[in-house]
């Protein structure tokens, strides 16, 4: 694609990156075939190719309008188009640049500004979100349906292992998942503990930065990334960072000590995993963090990627616990966009579930987004619900006993539209390893 960037952008780092991405696009249109919003709306400007043209116009000096902003807002950032594109266009990075430029030039209506600020600041701060979620769960039966859908029932996470092991991995102490579904982190620690692997949680870590990044606050996203790198750095590897590496005594309380370092940074929320794997790009121009970010990215694995190397041991343990009561066998798996398109991890969760004895049902259109997409389900509620209805139709076609996924946003969004239990896949594995059901709704 030929470009003529405006003078104010041409020789900037942002301009050079955008120009490279734009020039890689041959506007073939393959991306429109797999774009969820294009399939729903049938508008060229609500597909990747049309949005690329809009971004190109802005970068060439055409003043963006409110309509430009609306079309960019409707993008789920599912990156399905990246999986489809034969030219390898990095659309996810381009749309982030486009949104940032448009956001600085088009003023949003006051109500939108307030909502986006509330989401950006409220969801990413545990001191605000945790008590708000606990209060919401306490009064959940009294909440209106629209709000109740965003407040999952409180779940007993079960016990947290306290054993120490020579093998250790880091796990993110994220923003919304610990309050909304503490059972996911707890199940992760138990499954890893069963394999002789200790989970380390650096308490100074927090939101991965994805919420701020996708709400057009790239500087806030970079600040989140730097904070997490600072929190993880002492644990990464003895000798590679200088100084002692702390050792945990239990999953949520890490005390200083000596250690041989951690094997990996394990992500059990695929949205966070996709974001952390992008830290090297996000901090590429930061002289103090660029090198550290590369090392963090090199260590980061989705939980399924990490457990894939332990599949035989996991399958053996599941076999030993065969006949576990209350373990659903007929399962539909929804691979989040951040897993299959953002991280390009496909078939790995399915292989682990099958190895542990699950009967996986075929699901049509598994490549398409469920409509959650972080804050999208709040900001684009109508489109989000249409996509959820379509997705649940396919997930429930085989009459599953349970639907499993790999991202907290997808889990909550899908559960609001079905009576079939929706859980993280590691919760199912944890239950399959146990002699009794591990998690029970208590409110």
N, C-alpha and C positions, 0 to 999 in steps of 0.2 A: 504494500500500500504506500503510495507516495504521500509525503507529508511536507508541510511548510509551517513549522512551528513559529509562533509569535516571538518577537524579539525578547520579551520579558521572561520567556520560558526556555528558549532554545539552548542556552549554554549553562543551564542549571542542572544539578544532579537529577532532579525530578524530571526535567525535560528530556534529558538524555535517555533515562530509563524508559519513559513513555514512548519516545521516538523509536527505540529499538523494538518495543512490543508492537507498536502500530505497524511498523514496516514488515513485521513477520506475518501479519494477517493478509491473506490473499482473497478475502471476502468471498469464500466459496459457499458459505451458507450451511455447511454440514452441522454447525452448532445449533441452528434453529430446530433441528429434528429432536434434540434432546433437552431443550430448554423448557423447564416447567411453565414459566410465565408466558412464553410464546405459545405453547400448546393450549393454555387456558384462554388467552386474550387474542391471539392471532394478529397481533400488531408487530410489525417489523421493529419498531422502537422499543418493544418489550422483549426482544431477543438479544443475544450477545452481539450479533453483527450490527444491529441498529444502535445499540448502546455504544459500541466502538465508534461508530460514525459521529454520534453526539459528542463523545469525549474528544474525538479528533477535531471537531469544529471549535470546541472551547479552547483547545490548545493552539489552534491556528488563529485565535483572536476573536471568534464570534462570541458575543455576549450570551452567557447561559440564561435561561428563563426558568420560571417556576415549573414549566412543563418538562424541561430538561431534568430538573431535580426529581420530579415524580417518577420519570422513567428509570432513573438510576436507583431510586428508592425501592422500586418494585423488584429489583434483582435480588435473588435469594443468596447470592454469592455461594451457590452450591458447587460451582466449578465443574459441573457435568460437561459443560462445553469444552473444558480443557482435556477431559478424557476422550472426547469425540474429535477434537481438532487435529487434522493431519499435519498442520504446520507448527504445532507446539506453542501456540499463542498463550502467553501468561496472562490470561484475562483477569484472574483474581487480583493480581498486582495492579493492572491497569484500571480496573473499576475503583480500587481504593484511591488511586491518584485522581481519577475523575471526580469522585465524590468530594475529595478534599478541596479541589479547585472550585467546584460548584458551590460547596458549602461556604466558602469565603466570599462568594460573589452574589449569592441569592439568599435573601433573608426569609427564613421560614415563618409561618404563622405562629403567633405567640403560644398557642396550645401545643403545637408540635415541639417548639423549643423547650417548653416546660417538661413535656413527657420524655424527650430524649435526654434531658439533663437528669431527670429523676432515675431513668434506667441506667445511665452511665455512672452516676454517683451512688445510687442505692444498691444496685446489684453487685458492684465490685468491692464494696466495703463490708466486711464481715461484721463489724461493730454495729452496722445499721441493718443489714439483711438478716442476720441470725435471729435477733429478737423479734423482728417483724414476721419472719416465717413461723417462729414458735407461737406467736400470738395468733396468726392466721390459722394454724393447725388446731389450736385450742378452741377456736370458735368456728371451725370449718362448717359444721352442720348449719350454722346460721348465715353463712355467706351466700350472696347471689351466685347463680350458676356460672356466670362469666368469670367471677373472681375465684370461685371454688375450683375451677378447672386449672388455675395456676398455682393452687396450693395442694400438693399431694398429701394424702393421709399420712399421719406420723407412723413411722415404722421402727420397731425395735431392732437395732442393728446387730444384736447379739454380742458375744464376747470379742475382745481384741486380744490377740496373742501377745504374750510377754516374753516368749523364749528368745534367746539370742542365737544367731547363726553366723558362721564365718562369711557366708554370702549375703550381700546386702544390695538393696535397690532404693533409690529415692522415689517418693511419690509426692505429687503436688498437693499442697494444702490450699485447695481452690476457693472460689467465691461462693457459688450457689449450691453446689452439690453436697457439701458437708451438712448443710442445714436441711435441704430438700430431701435428700436420700442418703443418710449416713450409712445405710446398709451396704451401699456400693463399695465405699472405702473399707468397711469392716470385712466384707466378703473377700475383697482383694487381699487384705492382709492374711486372712485365714487360708486362702488357697496357696499363696506364696509360702506361708509358714509350713503347710503340709508338705511342701517340696524342699524344705530346708533353706528357705530364703527369708531374710528379715527385711521388713519394710521400715524405711527411715523417712520421717516427715519433718522437714525443716520448717519450724513454725513461723519464721519470718517470710516464707513464701506466701503467695496469695493469687489473686486473679491473674490468669495467663496473659491478659491484654486484648483478647479477641473482642470483647464487648466494646471497649473504647475504639479499637481499630475500625470496627464495622459501623460505629456511630460517628465516623469522621473526626476522631481525636487521635491522630497518629502520635503526637507527642506524649499523650497520656499512655498510649500503648507501649511506647518505648520506655517510659518510666516504670511501668509494670514489669517489663522484660528485665530491666536493669536490677530491680529489686529482687526478682526471682534468681537471677544469676548470682547476685551477692549472697543470697540465702543458701544456694546450693554449692557455691564454689568451694567452701572448706571440706565438703564431703566427697568431692568428685574422685580424686585419686591422690594417694600419698605420694609425694615427690613431684607431682605434676603441678601442684599449686603452691607448694611451700607451706610448712607448718603442719601441725597435727590435724588429723581428720577425726571429727567427733564420732562417737559411737552411741547408738541409742540403747536405752534400757527397756523402753516400750514404744509402741508405734507412734504415740502422740507426744512423747517427752524424750527429747534427745539431750544427752549430757556429754560434756567434753570427755575425750579419752583418745585412745589410739585405735587405728583400724587400717585395713588394707584398702579402704576406699569402697565405692559402690560400683556395681557392674553396669548399671543402666539407670536412666531416669524413666520410670515407667508411668505411662499416662492411661488412666482408665476412663477418661472422657475424651472421645475422639476429637471434639472441637478444640479442647485445650492442646491435644497432641499436635493437631495441624498448625496451631498457632506457635507453639514452642519450636516446632521443626522449622518455622520461618524466622526464628530469632536472628540467624546469621544475615538474612536479607534485611530485616528490620533495623539492625544495628551496624550495617556494613560500613557506614560513614562515621562511626563513633570510635575514635582511636583507643579509648580506654576499654571498650567492650567488644569490639569486632572479633578479636581472636578468641576471647572467652565464649562468645556466642557460638562460634563455630564448633568449639569443643562440646558445648551443651547440646547442640543439634546432633553431633555425632553420637552422643550417648543416649539420646531420646528414642524410646520405642513405645509404640502402642502396646498395651497389655497383651493383646493377642500375638503381636510379633515376638514379644519376649517369651511368652508361654509356649510358642510354637517350638522353641528349642528344648522344651521340657515335655513335649507331647506324649512320649512313650511312658514317662514316669507318671504323668497325670492320668493317662488312660489306665495304667495298672492300678492306681489308687481308686479310680472310679469303678473298675471291675471288682475290686475287693469290697466295695460298698454297694455292689449290685443288689437290687431289691429294696433300696432305700424307700421308705414310705413317703407319700405325698410329693414325689418328684414327677412333674408332668413330662411325658415323653414326646408327644406330638407338638412340635415347636415351629413357629414361623420366625425367621430372622430378618430384621430390617437393618441393612448396612447403612449407617449414616453417611451423608455426602462427605462429611469431613474425614471419614475413614476411607471410602472407596475412591473419591475424587481428590480430596485435599491431600491425603497421605498416600494414595495409590496402593492401599492395602486391600486386597480382595481374596476371598476364599479362605482366609486364615482362621477367622472365628468359626466358620462353618466346619472346617476340618477338626478344630478342637472340640466342638459340640458333638460331632459325629463320633469322635474317638472316645468320648465319655458316655456314649450310648443314646444320644438324642436321635429322634426320628425327625429330621428336618423336612419340612414341607416345601414344595416348589412355590415361589412367589413371582408373579408376573410384574414387569416394570420395576424390578428391584433397583434399577439405576436411577430412578426418579426421586426427587426430594419429597419428604413427608410434609413440608411446610413450616416446620419449627424454625430452623435457621436463626438460632439465637433470639434476638429481640424482634425478629420479623413477625412472629405470631401475635405480638402486641401491636406493632406499628402497621402491619398489613393484615389485619385479622380476617377479612373476607377471603382474600386470596389464600391465606394460610389454611383456613377451614376447608376450602374447596380441594386443596391438595391433600389434606388429611383424609377427607372422605374417600378420595380416589385411592390413596395408599392403603387405608384400612380395608377397602373392598378387596384388594389383592391379598393382603396379609391374612384375612379371615376366610378366604375362599376355601381353604382346606380344613376348616373347623379345628384350628389349633387349640390346645389346652393352655398355651402361653405364647405371648409374643415377646421376643427379646431383641434388644438393640445394644448400642455401645456409646450412647451419649445422653446425658441427663436431659437436655432440651427435647430430644426426640421422644424419650420415655414419657415425660410429663405431657407433652403435646398429644401423643397417640393415646395415652391412657384416658385423657379427657373425652375421647370420642368412642370408647368401647368399654364393654363390661369384661372382656377377656383380660386377664392379668398381663401387665406389661412390665418387664423387669430388665435389668442389665444382665447380659449373658453370663458375667462372672458370678452373679447371684445364683443362677441355675447351676453352674459348675460347683459352687460352694455347697449348694444343697445336695447335689449328686454325690459329693464326697462325705456327706454327713449321714448319720443314722436317723435323723429326723429333720423336719423342715427347720430352716435357719431363721427366716424372717417372718414376722406376723404383723399385720396391721393392727394397731392398738387404738386408733382413733379415726 
